[in-house]
Amino acid sequence: MFDAYEGTSFRVHCPANCDSVAGTVYGSSLYRDDSPICLSAIHNGVIQASGGFILVGIESGRVTY
């Protein structure tokens, strides 16, 4: 799905309380494309539940996450 964007990155704004969004995080430092972006950033410790900006990089899929 994201193959055309591999190697690119983009800035994302995660709003406050985005940890209340339903979804499952798959991964620990690299995340599957079906993991909610802001939940993954909170899980990784990049931002707090109060929100913030993150940089998301697109890479090819992995065998495990």
C-alpha positions as CSV (number, residue, x, y, z in Angstrom):
1,M,0.0,0.0,0.0
2,F,2.8,2.4,0.9
3,D,5.4,1.1,-1.4
4,A,5.3,4.2,-3.6
5,Y,6.1,6.3,-0.5
6,E,9.0,4.1,0.8
7,G,11.9,6.3,1.9
8,T,9.8,9.4,2.5
9,S,8.8,11.0,5.7
10,F,6.1,13.4,6.8
11,R,5.2,15.5,9.8
12,V,2.1,14.5,11.8
13,H,0.3,16.5,14.5
14,C,-1.2,14.3,17.2
15,P,-3.9,16.1,19.2
16,A,-4.3,15.9,22.9
17,N,-6.0,12.8,24.3
18,C,-5.3,10.8,21.1
19,D,-4.6,7.9,23.4
20,S,-8.3,7.5,23.8
21,V,-8.6,6.4,20.1
22,A,-9.5,2.8,19.7
23,G,-6.9,0.6,17.9
24,T,-4.1,-1.8,18.4
25,V,-0.4,-1.0,18.2
26,Y,1.7,-3.6,16.4
27,G,5.5,-3.1,17.0
28,S,7.9,-1.7,19.5
29,S,10.1,0.8,17.6
30,L,9.1,0.0,14.1
31,Y,5.3,-0.2,13.7
32,R,3.1,-1.9,11.2
33,D,1.1,0.3,8.8
34,D,-2.2,-0.6,10.5
35,S,-1.0,0.7,13.9
36,P,-2.6,4.1,14.7
37,I,0.2,6.6,14.2
38,C,-0.3,8.7,17.3
39,L,-0.9,5.7,19.6
40,S,2.4,4.3,18.3
41,A,4.2,7.5,19.1
42,I,2.8,7.5,22.6
43,H,3.8,3.8,23.0
44,N,7.3,4.6,21.8
45,G,7.6,7.5,24.2
46,V,8.1,10.1,21.5
47,I,5.1,12.2,22.7
48,Q,2.8,12.3,25.8
49,A,-1.0,11.9,25.8
50,S,-1.0,15.7,25.6
51,G,-0.1,15.4,21.9
52,G,2.6,17.0,19.8
53,F,4.3,16.7,16.4
54,I,6.1,13.6,15.2
55,L,8.1,12.7,12.1
56,V,6.9,9.5,10.4
57,G,9.1,7.6,8.0
58,I,7.9,5.1,5.5
59,E,10.0,1.9,5.2
60,S,9.4,-1.5,3.6
61,G,7.6,-4.1,5.6
62,R,9.4,-6.4,8.0
63,V,8.9,-10.1,8.7
64,T,8.4,-9.3,12.4
65,Y,7.8,-6.1,14.4
